[in-house]
Amino acid sequence: MDLSQNLETEFIWGDVVLELDMSFDNILRFHDLLEDDHLLEEHKLFWGLEALIYNYHKIKHLSPHEQYEIFEYIMIEFLGQDLNKKQAQEEQQGGSTEKQSIKQKEFDFKIDAERIYASFLMDYNIDLFEQQGKLDWRKFLALLGGLSEKTPFMQVVNIRMMEVPKKDDHKNSFEKHKRKIIELKKKYAIEQEEKNADDVFDQLITAFGGRGEDNG
């Protein structure tokens, strides 16, 4: 986010000005659509673009590959997801431990929805239901990242990321503290296995030739 620039919600593609719906609730619905295992990849592409672009009818006639190029541009320029670059970096890393390591998921927008709502109200006096269709996704993310440690959301995130203490000289105290942390981590764990957004975008890249060998 560049504070010296306006948050753009439109761009020119060819001779058409495309207008985006960047409201946070729309982007959350967009991610839900991409993570729906019941939908074909081409449906995710077309319906995803239709959800993101107010005047999607102006590009509806374009080929799937051309529409994918628009999709990829929006991901990079507006949502900060450059999957081609990410995939290339992972290929360069090869079998490194960095690639193989699994990063713990810190939060989930669905599981933590109530905590996020309460935290925005607590820290910023912002009612997210009243901000639907208004608050830009990029502003929402900045505010989410700036929540104080005292908020319900950040308290739970900190518990999830908390390390279980290693054994020390005070055995009884250590065991009690360890059990407490493990109980809290279990209580607030994100248990269901959900697709990572990057995994979904990787599938779209494969489906529409975003980075195939034939395309260079």
PyMOL commands that set and color helices and strands:
alter all, ss='L'
color gray80, all
select helices_A, chain A and resi 24-34+41-52+56-58+64-77+83-93+97-100+113-124+137-145+152-161+171-187+197-208+213-215
alter helices_A, ss='H'
color red, helices_A
select strands_A, chain A and resi 10-13+16-19
alter strands_A, ss='S'
color yellow, strands_A
deselect
rebuild
show_as cartoon
